[in-house]
């Protein structure tokens, strides 16, 4: 009888310890299950969609060495081939809306007297089409990357009317059509976060260089101007 009571007492004393060990084991098991290991990147078709803000340089409002930026907003679709964890090569197409240019009409004017080089009216709706390459720098869930885009921004034609400021801004009878389509190149740096095996979110910042039309007296030329592009997108 005493032996039975002694064994029961020991069992009662050990019960909390056993229960605690079981809880710890269960907690460890739950923690392990929550940590999902993502699969390796498989070669194949990959696509991205992004929204972006574009700060457009306007030389007409330059103040010393400072550049004045006017806002534009756009969206792009990029599709291509993902070779491995590191390399993606594809092409992109999209559009952006130039807010500042929407405040002006298409009758651009320029002086032919002593007026220095002046930027001509830009297009409100613009369609970039470009080749795109991206290199991911790590293999983890968070992946910094470098990218570059190169192509053409398509836009409508416009007309500039040449005015003579010496005669109360009178029309000289001379006009010229000019193209608002131009070459573009955009190196960028960003960070990609893999949410699932086949879905990621990313942020990037690009220095977008784009050819824009300028007029020097009656001569029309194109100058590569630096823009600032900030994007948020998803890859799937």
C-alpha positions in Angstrom: 0.0 0.0 0.0 2.8 2.4 0.9 4.6 1.5 -2.3 1.5 2.3 -4.4 1.0 5.6 -2.7 4.7 6.5 -3.3 4.5 5.7 -7.0 1.3 7.8 -7.3 3.0 10.7 -5.6 5.9 10.6 -8.0 3.6 10.5 -10.9 1.7 13.6 -9.7 5.0 15.4 -9.2 6.3 14.5 -12.7 3.0 15.4 -14.5 3.6 19.2 -14.8 7.1 18.5 -16.2 5.8 16.1 -18.8 3.0 18.5 -19.8 5.5 21.3 -20.1 7.8 19.3 -22.3 4.8 18.4 -24.5 3.8 22.1 -24.9 7.4 23.1 -25.8 7.5 20.3 -28.3 4.2 21.4 -29.8 5.2 25.0 -29.9 8.4 24.1 -31.7 6.5 22.0 -34.2 4.1 24.8 -34.9 7.0 27.3 -35.4 8.6 25.0 -37.9 5.4 24.6 -39.9 5.0 28.4 -40.1 8.4 28.9 -41.7 7.7 28.1 -45.3 10.7 27.5 -47.5 10.3 28.9 -51.0 11.1 26.8 -54.0 14.0 27.6 -56.2 13.3 29.9 -59.2 12.4 27.8 -62.2 13.3 28.9 -65.8 10.4 30.1 -67.8 8.1 33.0 -68.8 7.7 35.7 -66.2 5.7 38.9 -66.2 5.5 42.1 -64.2 3.0 45.0 -63.8 3.9 48.3 -62.2 2.7 51.7 -61.4 5.1 54.7 -61.3 5.6 58.4 -60.8 7.8 60.2 -63.3 9.4 63.5 -62.5 9.9 65.3 -65.9 12.7 67.8 -66.2 11.6 71.2 -67.5 14.5 73.4 -68.7 12.1 76.4 -69.0 12.0 76.6 -65.2 15.7 76.0 -64.4 16.9 78.1 -61.5 20.7 78.2 -61.5 21.9 74.6 -61.2 18.6 73.3 -59.9 16.2 71.4 -62.1 12.5 71.8 -62.0 10.4 68.6 -62.2 6.8 68.4 -63.4 4.7 65.3 -62.5 3.6 62.4 -64.7 2.0 59.1 -63.7 2.1 55.8 -65.6 1.8 52.1 -65.8 3.9 49.4 -67.5 3.7 45.7 -68.4 6.9 43.7 -68.7 7.1 40.2 -70.0 10.0 37.9 -70.7 12.1 34.9 -69.8 13.5 34.2 -66.4 16.7 32.1 -67.0 17.5 31.4 -63.3 17.5 33.1 -59.9 19.8 35.9 -61.3 18.9 36.9 -64.8 15.6 38.1 -66.5 15.4 39.4 -70.1 12.3 40.8 -71.6 10.4 43.7 -73.0 8.0 46.4 -71.7 5.2 48.5 -72.9 3.1 51.1 -71.1 1.9 54.7 -71.0 2.3 57.8 -68.9 0.2 60.9 -68.5 2.1 64.2 -68.5 0.1 66.4 -66.1 1.9 69.7 -66.8 1.6 69.3 -70.6 -2.2 68.8 -70.2 -2.4 72.4 -69.1 -1.3 73.7 -72.5 -2.8 73.4 -76.0 -1.0 72.1 -79.1 -0.2 75.5 -80.6 3.3 75.9 -79.3 5.0 79.3 -79.9 8.6 80.3 -80.1 10.5 83.5 -80.7 12.9 84.0 -83.7 14.7 87.0 -82.3 17.3 86.7 -79.6 15.5 84.0 -77.8 17.8 81.2 -76.5 17.1 77.5 -76.8 13.6 76.7 -75.6 11.8 73.4 -74.9 8.8 72.7 -77.1 5.5 71.5 -76.0 5.6 67.8 -74.9 2.8 65.2 -75.5 0.2 64.5 -72.8 -0.1 60.8 -73.6 3.2 58.9 -74.1 3.8 55.2 -74.9 7.2 53.8 -73.9 8.3 50.5 -75.7 11.6 49.1 -74.5 13.8 46.1 -74.0 14.4 45.2 -70.3 17.1 43.3 -68.4 17.2 42.6 -64.7 19.9 41.0 -62.5 19.0 39.8 -59.0 22.0 40.0 -56.5 20.9 37.5 -53.9 18.9 34.2 -53.6 16.9 34.9 -50.4 13.4 36.1 -49.9 14.6 39.7 -50.1 16.5 40.3 -53.3 18.2 43.6 -54.3 18.5 44.0 -58.1 19.9 46.1 -60.9 18.0 46.7 -64.1 18.2 48.6 -67.4 15.6 49.6 -70.0 16.3 50.9 -73.5 13.8 51.8 -76.3 11.6 54.5 -77.7 8.9 56.7 -76.3 6.1 57.2 -78.9 4.0 60.3 -78.9 1.9 62.4 -81.4 3.3 65.1 -83.8 2.9 68.8 -83.0 3.4 72.1 -84.7 5.3 75.2 -83.5 4.4 78.6 -84.9 7.3 81.1 -85.1 6.5 84.6 -83.7 8.4 87.8 -84.0 8.7 89.6 -80.6 10.0 92.8 -82.2 6.6 93.4 -83.7 4.3 92.8 -80.8 4.5 89.0 -80.9 3.2 88.8 -84.5 3.0 85.6 -86.4 5.8 85.4 -89.1 3.9 83.0 -91.3 6.4 80.3 -90.6 5.5 77.0 -88.8 7.1 73.7 -88.5 5.9 70.2 -87.5 8.1 68.3 -85.0 8.1 64.8 -83.6 7.6 64.1 -79.9 8.8 60.5 -80.3 12.2 60.0 -78.7 14.9 57.5 -77.6 14.9 56.5 -73.9 17.3 54.6 -71.6 16.7 54.0 -67.9 19.2 52.3 -65.5 17.6 51.4 -62.2 18.2 49.9 -58.7 15.5 48.2 -56.6 14.6 45.5 -54.1 12.3 42.5 -54.7 10.4 40.6 -52.0 9.3 37.0 -52.7 5.9 36.6 -51.1 5.2 33.2 -52.6 7.0 30.8 -55.0 5.6 32.6 -58.1 4.6 36.0 -56.7 6.8 38.9 -55.7 6.5 42.6 -54.9 9.2 45.2 -55.8 10.2 48.8 -55.5 12.7 50.5 -57.8 14.1 53.9 -58.6 15.4 54.7 -62.1 17.2 57.6 -63.8 15.2 57.9 -67.0 16.9 59.7 -69.9 14.6 60.7 -72.7 15.1 62.7 -75.9 12.9 65.8 -76.0 12.4 68.5 -78.7 13.9 72.0 -78.4 13.9 75.0 -80.6 16.8 77.4 -81.2 15.4 80.2 -83.3 13.9 78.2 -86.1 16.1 75.1 -85.7 14.5 72.1 -84.0 16.8 69.6 -82.2 16.6 66.8 -79.6 18.3 66.7 -76.2 18.5 63.8 -73.8 17.0 65.0 -70.5 17.2 63.2 -67.1 13.9 62.2 -65.5 13.3 60.5 -62.1 11.1 57.4 -62.1 9.9 55.6 -58.9 7.9 52.4 -59.3 6.0 49.8 -57.3 5.1 46.6 -59.0 4.5 42.8 -58.7 6.0 39.9 -60.6 4.1 36.7 -61.2 
